[in-house]
Amino acid sequence: MNCPRCLSDDTYICREGKEKGNLVWTMYYCNTCEFNWRDSEPETTLNPELRPPAFQLDPTRLEDFEVFIPPLKH
């Protein structure tokens, strides 16, 4: 499955949710942009054409995004 955020095909299944032995959802992880999503998400998350453009990433420009680690609250 391609990543809905950056369209990369470098993804893998990282979890499967089961209920009474039946598969109810699958969680995917994108190695390119580090996005996680379940196949049970709404179409506005899964379909890049329905996602707001502000939430799409260009995988050739990932270095433009600063790493932010929030301060710990004690």
Secondary structure, DSSP 8 states (H G I E B T S, - for coil): ---TTT--S-EEEEEEEEETTEEEEEEEEETTT--EEETTS-HHHH-TTTS-GGG---GGGGGGS---------
